Amino acid sequence: MDEIATKTLAEIYLKQGYLQEAYEIYKILSERDPSDTEIQKKLNELGKQMDASHPSPPPLPLSREEKIRFLEKWLTNIRGRKKGG
């Protein structure tokens, strides 16, 4: 893919919603020309965007009571899906 990596291709991927592919192209371009601030900016923006679209899961409850509340909420959601499906 190195030989076809261009800013234009990265922009096409972006417009089509393919963030990972655009990121990979910008990464290649960044390695080719580390002094290009426009590419560095796009790479940073895309990295942040991709992190935001894949949030980390909430931490698991620690105490026994928190675990029970967590599991009861989870069970309620499952029961609600079964009724709706």
ZAMARSE-913726 format. One record per atom (N, C-alpha, C, CB): x, y, z negated; atom name. Coordinates in Angstrom, 3 decimals. Each point is the difference from the previous one (the first is absolute). Glycine has a CB too. Layout:
BEGIN
GULO X Y Z CA
...
END
This chain:
BEGIN
GULO 0.831 -1.200 0.000 N
GULO -0.831 1.200 0.000 CA
GULO 0.868 1.254 0.000 C
GULO -1.809 -1.250 -1.215 CB
GULO 3.061 1.133 0.834 N
GULO 0.884 1.161 -0.059 CA
GULO 0.048 0.766 1.306 C
GULO 1.338 -1.194 -1.683 CB
GULO -1.322 0.472 2.788 N
GULO 0.138 0.664 1.295 CA
GULO -1.236 0.789 0.423 C
GULO 1.552 -1.805 0.625 CB
GULO -2.720 1.512 -1.179 N
GULO -1.207 0.748 0.378 CA
GULO -0.466 0.955 -1.096 C
GULO -0.656 -1.920 1.435 CB
GULO 1.421 2.025 -2.509 N
GULO -0.378 0.864 -1.123 CA
GULO 0.180 1.469 0.384 C
GULO 0.662 -1.806 -1.643 CB
GULO -1.786 2.519 1.689 N
GULO 0.015 1.436 0.300 CA
GULO -0.983 0.711 -0.911 C
GULO 0.636 -0.444 2.404 CB
GULO -0.490 1.752 -2.512 N
GULO -0.952 0.793 -0.787 CA
GULO -1.404 -0.138 0.582 C
GULO 1.828 1.631 -0.619 CB
GULO -1.911 -1.678 1.935 N
GULO -1.303 -0.121 0.665 CA
GULO -0.688 -1.303 -0.394 C
GULO 0.852 1.374 1.926 CB
GULO -0.109 -2.460 -1.922 N
GULO -0.578 -1.286 -0.387 CA
GULO -0.463 0.035 -1.458 C
GULO 1.487 -1.170 1.668 CB
GULO -0.671 1.770 -2.528 N
GULO -0.380 0.120 -1.409 CA
GULO -1.287 0.805 -0.147 C
GULO 2.418 -0.147 -0.662 CB
GULO -2.552 1.239 1.409 N
GULO -1.210 0.828 -0.054 CA
GULO -1.220 -0.761 0.501 C
GULO 1.410 2.035 0.323 CB
GULO -1.234 -2.838 0.707 N
GULO -1.114 -0.821 0.520 CA
GULO -0.461 -0.969 -1.087 C
GULO 0.892 0.181 2.380 CB
GULO 0.049 -0.840 -3.015 N
GULO -0.365 -0.910 -1.098 CA
GULO -0.744 0.747 -1.100 C
GULO 2.001 -1.426 0.518 CB
GULO -1.508 2.603 -0.869 N
GULO -0.652 0.798 -1.047 CA
GULO -1.442 0.323 0.371 C
GULO 2.220 0.975 -0.619 CB
GULO -2.408 -0.501 1.847 N
GULO -1.352 0.382 0.441 CA
GULO -0.949 -1.180 0.023 C
GULO 1.003 1.810 1.356 CB
GULO -0.465 -3.001 -1.143 N
GULO -0.832 -1.202 0.024 CA
GULO -0.170 -0.616 -1.392 C
GULO 0.773 -0.410 2.338 CB
GULO -0.102 0.987 -3.337 N
GULO -0.151 -0.483 -1.365 CA
GULO 0.959 -1.110 -0.396 C
GULO -2.334 0.638 0.202 CB
GULO 3.328 -0.912 0.624 N
GULO 0.984 -1.041 -0.305 CA
GULO 1.169 0.618 -0.760 C
GULO -0.673 -1.315 2.061 CB
GULO 0.459 1.535 -3.355 N
GULO 0.992 0.683 -0.816 CA
GULO 1.300 -0.789 -0.129 C
GULO -1.866 1.060 -1.239 CB
GULO 1.767 -2.350 1.018 N
GULO 1.199 -0.818 -0.175 CA
GULO 0.863 0.022 1.259 C
GULO -1.246 -1.467 -1.612 CB
GULO 0.616 1.355 2.776 N
GULO 0.744 0.008 1.255 CA
GULO 0.665 1.356 0.226 C
GULO -1.593 -1.696 0.948 CB
GULO 0.858 2.771 -1.232 N
GULO 0.559 1.351 0.141 CA
GULO 1.171 0.175 -0.950 C
GULO -2.250 0.904 0.678 CB
GULO 2.102 -1.401 -1.884 N
GULO 1.066 0.094 -0.994 CA
GULO 1.264 -0.708 0.495 C
GULO -1.725 0.104 -1.837 CB
GULO 1.552 -1.294 2.395 N
GULO 1.143 -0.765 0.497 CA
GULO 0.715 0.750 1.130 C
GULO -1.174 -2.136 -0.639 CB
GULO 0.410 2.764 1.532 N
GULO 0.602 0.773 1.095 CA
GULO 0.778 1.179 -0.578 C
GULO -1.868 -0.679 1.575 CB
GULO 1.260 1.418 -2.493 N
GULO 0.695 1.141 -0.608 CA
GULO 1.246 -0.445 -0.755 C
GULO -2.184 1.198 -0.191 CB
GULO 2.132 -2.363 -0.386 N
GULO 1.157 -0.531 -0.724 CA
GULO 1.162 -0.239 0.980 C
GULO -1.536 -1.084 -1.723 CB
GULO 1.235 0.497 2.866 N
GULO 1.014 -0.230 1.036 CA
GULO 0.567 1.332 0.478 C
GULO -1.164 -2.122 0.715 CB
GULO 0.261 3.080 -0.451 N
GULO 0.437 1.316 0.476 CA
GULO 0.854 0.705 -1.045 C
GULO -2.065 0.165 1.405 CB
GULO 1.707 -0.342 -2.665 N
GULO 0.754 0.610 -1.089 CA
GULO 1.414 -0.571 -0.080 C
GULO -2.142 0.364 -1.250 CB
GULO 2.258 -1.660 1.489 N
GULO 1.326 -0.625 -0.016 CA
GULO 0.844 0.476 1.181 C
GULO -0.973 -2.011 -1.155 CB
GULO 0.319 2.252 2.284 N
GULO 0.703 0.505 1.182 CA
GULO 0.504 1.420 -0.203 C
GULO -1.413 -1.471 1.417 CB
GULO 0.546 2.303 -2.041 N
GULO 0.342 1.413 -0.173 CA
GULO -0.410 0.471 -1.395 C
GULO -0.276 0.397 2.483 CB
GULO 1.111 -0.670 -3.493 N
GULO -0.331 0.361 -1.383 CA
GULO -0.131 1.504 -0.230 C
GULO 1.177 -2.051 -0.693 CB
GULO -0.675 2.866 1.610 N
GULO -0.063 1.454 -0.183 CA
GULO -1.315 0.611 0.499 C
GULO 2.477 0.043 0.219 CB
GULO -3.317 -0.840 0.426 N
GULO -1.280 0.507 0.523 CA
GULO -0.990 0.153 -1.156 C
GULO 0.410 -1.112 2.256 CB
GULO -0.613 2.351 -2.686 N
GULO -0.865 0.262 -1.165 CA
GULO -1.468 -0.300 0.280 C
GULO 1.610 1.748 -0.718 CB
GULO -2.034 -1.591 1.968 N
GULO -1.395 -0.303 0.357 CA
GULO -0.289 -1.489 -0.223 C
GULO 0.001 1.881 1.705 CB
GULO 0.914 -2.720 -1.283 N
GULO -0.165 -1.447 -0.183 CA
GULO 0.031 -0.342 -1.485 C
GULO 1.074 -0.441 2.243 CB
GULO -0.158 1.031 -2.981 N
GULO 0.086 -0.262 -1.446 CA
GULO -1.302 0.386 -0.702 C
GULO 2.488 0.390 0.080 CB
GULO -3.050 0.746 0.324 N
GULO -1.253 0.474 -0.599 CA
GULO -1.136 -0.978 0.292 C
GULO 0.778 2.386 0.238 CB
GULO -0.889 -2.818 1.015 N
GULO -1.055 -0.952 0.381 CA
GULO 0.164 -1.318 -0.751 C
GULO -0.144 1.064 2.275 CB
GULO 1.384 -1.515 -2.402 N
GULO 0.275 -1.252 -0.694 CA
GULO -0.436 0.088 -1.464 C
GULO 1.933 -0.435 1.556 CB
GULO -1.611 1.540 -2.206 N
GULO -0.405 0.205 -1.402 CA
GULO -1.518 0.082 -0.133 C
GULO 2.159 1.199 -0.429 CB
GULO -2.805 -0.444 1.328 N
GULO -1.466 0.136 -0.049 CA
GULO -0.680 -1.347 0.178 C
GULO 0.191 2.325 0.902 CB
GULO 0.290 -3.087 0.070 N
GULO -0.594 -1.313 0.251 CA
GULO 0.212 -0.942 -1.180 C
GULO 0.377 0.329 2.450 CB
GULO 0.806 -0.279 -3.050 N
GULO 0.263 -0.835 -1.164 CA
GULO -0.970 0.295 -1.125 C
GULO 2.391 -0.098 0.645 CB
GULO -2.639 1.378 -0.897 N
GULO -0.953 0.393 -1.045 CA
GULO -1.410 -0.432 0.359 C
GULO 1.451 1.947 -0.585 CB
GULO -1.812 -1.774 1.850 N
GULO -1.339 -0.371 0.460 CA
GULO -0.222 -1.504 -0.169 C
GULO 0.022 1.915 1.648 CB
GULO 0.968 -2.695 -1.300 N
GULO -0.139 -1.451 -0.096 CA
GULO -0.053 -0.442 -1.459 C
GULO 1.211 -0.258 2.183 CB
GULO -0.469 0.917 -3.064 N
GULO -0.075 -0.313 -1.425 CA
GULO -1.380 0.309 -0.556 C
GULO 2.441 0.468 -0.218 CB
GULO -3.015 0.642 0.668 N
GULO -1.324 0.403 -0.481 CA
GULO -1.083 -0.952 0.490 C
GULO 0.764 2.379 -0.040 CB
GULO -0.577 -2.951 1.216 N
GULO -1.022 -0.900 0.532 CA
GULO 0.085 -1.400 -0.595 C
GULO 0.034 1.319 2.097 CB
GULO 1.030 -1.600 -2.842 N
GULO 0.157 -1.285 -0.681 CA
GULO 0.294 0.243 -1.477 C
GULO 0.837 -1.085 2.132 CB
GULO -1.851 1.574 -2.866 N
GULO 0.250 0.292 -1.419 CA
GULO 0.301 -1.269 -0.779 C
GULO -1.503 1.986 0.157 CB
GULO 2.292 -1.845 -1.189 N
GULO 0.317 -1.152 -0.840 CA
GULO -1.221 -0.354 -0.848 C
GULO 2.458 0.645 -0.057 CB
GULO -2.623 -1.931 -0.249 N
GULO -1.164 -0.407 -0.791 CA
GULO 0.091 0.562 -1.418 C
GULO -0.206 -2.101 1.377 CB
GULO -0.952 2.286 -2.010 N
GULO 0.023 0.523 -1.371 CA
GULO 0.656 -1.018 -0.930 C
GULO -2.093 1.354 0.441 CB
GULO 2.717 -0.869 -1.507 N
GULO 0.636 -0.942 -0.933 CA
GULO -1.044 -0.872 -0.682 C
GULO 1.870 1.630 -0.376 CB
GULO -1.482 -2.841 0.065 N
GULO -0.932 -0.905 -0.677 CA
GULO -0.159 0.422 -1.452 C
GULO 0.648 -1.889 1.539 CB
GULO -1.846 1.684 -2.107 N
GULO -0.238 0.346 -1.395 CA
GULO 0.907 -0.808 -0.917 C
GULO -2.375 0.577 0.549 CB
GULO 2.741 0.034 -1.667 N
GULO 0.939 -0.651 -0.903 CA
GULO -0.680 -0.699 -1.176 C
GULO 1.660 1.709 0.659 CB
GULO -2.578 -1.030 -1.308 N
GULO -0.614 -0.600 -1.188 CA
GULO -1.064 -1.024 0.409 C
GULO 0.439 2.119 -1.311 CB
GULO -0.802 -2.954 0.355 N
GULO -1.020 -1.031 0.243 CA
GULO -1.327 0.642 0.410 C
GULO 1.129 -1.518 -1.673 CB
GULO -1.501 2.588 0.978 N
GULO -1.257 0.685 0.295 CA
GULO 0.021 0.614 1.405 C
GULO -0.291 0.477 -2.455 CB
GULO 1.438 0.097 2.819 N
GULO 0.119 0.590 1.343 CA
GULO -0.096 -1.081 1.073 C
GULO 1.432 1.852 -0.932 CB
GULO -0.831 -3.002 0.664 N
GULO -0.066 -1.109 0.952 CA
GULO -1.439 -0.466 0.174 C
GULO 2.326 -0.704 -0.639 CB
GULO -3.054 0.609 -0.460 N
GULO -1.404 -0.443 0.057 CA
GULO -0.825 1.002 0.802 C
GULO 0.233 -1.167 -2.235 CB
GULO -0.072 2.479 1.959 N
GULO -0.738 1.027 0.750 CA
GULO 0.348 -0.050 1.484 C
GULO -0.047 1.451 -2.048 CB
GULO 1.334 -1.631 2.354 N
GULO 0.455 -0.078 1.379 CA
GULO -0.653 -1.179 0.717 C
GULO 2.181 1.056 -0.664 CB
GULO -2.162 -2.228 0.027 N
GULO -0.567 -1.205 0.613 CA
GULO -1.522 0.091 0.119 C
GULO 1.906 -1.329 -0.933 CB
GULO -2.574 1.945 -0.042 N
GULO -1.452 0.174 0.084 CA
GULO -0.365 0.914 1.170 C
GULO -0.188 -0.336 -2.490 CB
GULO 0.966 1.388 2.670 N
GULO -0.232 0.919 1.119 CA
GULO 0.222 -0.724 1.335 C
GULO 0.712 1.962 -1.442 CB
GULO 0.334 -2.756 1.493 N
GULO 0.324 -0.773 1.185 CA
GULO -1.130 -0.979 0.323 C
GULO 2.457 0.227 -0.518 CB
GULO -2.967 -0.919 -0.502 N
GULO -1.088 -0.957 0.172 CA
GULO -1.271 0.697 0.474 C
GULO 1.006 -1.444 -1.782 CB
GULO -1.292 2.615 1.229 N
GULO -1.167 0.774 0.429 CA
GULO 0.106 0.346 1.485 C
GULO -0.244 0.942 -2.327 CB
GULO 1.426 -0.550 2.783 N
GULO 0.210 0.317 1.418 CA
GULO -0.210 -1.222 0.879 C
GULO 1.615 1.781 -0.660 CB
GULO -1.132 -2.933 0.215 N
GULO -0.171 -1.233 0.767 CA
GULO -1.472 -0.364 0.094 C
GULO 2.266 -0.789 -0.732 CB
GULO -2.969 0.881 -0.377 N
GULO -1.440 -0.315 0.002 CA
GULO -0.768 0.956 0.927 C
GULO 0.193 -0.875 -2.372 CB
GULO 0.216 2.153 2.359 N
GULO -0.652 0.983 0.871 CA
GULO 0.220 -0.310 1.464 C
GULO 0.287 1.703 -1.769 CB
GULO 0.884 -2.199 2.123 N
GULO 0.290 -0.363 1.390 CA
GULO -0.801 -1.208 0.430 C
GULO 2.287 0.933 -0.246 CB
GULO -2.444 -1.902 -0.680 N
GULO -0.754 -1.209 0.323 CA
GULO -1.468 0.332 0.270 C
GULO 1.581 -1.356 -1.411 CB
GULO -2.138 2.279 0.641 N
GULO -1.397 0.396 0.188 CA
GULO -0.176 0.743 1.322 C
GULO -0.298 0.137 -2.495 CB
GULO 1.285 0.700 2.850 N
GULO -0.071 0.789 1.211 CA
GULO 0.288 -0.814 1.256 C
GULO 0.667 1.958 -1.346 CB
GULO 0.059 -3.064 1.222 N
GULO 0.437 -0.780 1.155 CA
GULO -0.908 -1.088 0.306 C
GULO 2.240 0.545 -0.504 CB
END
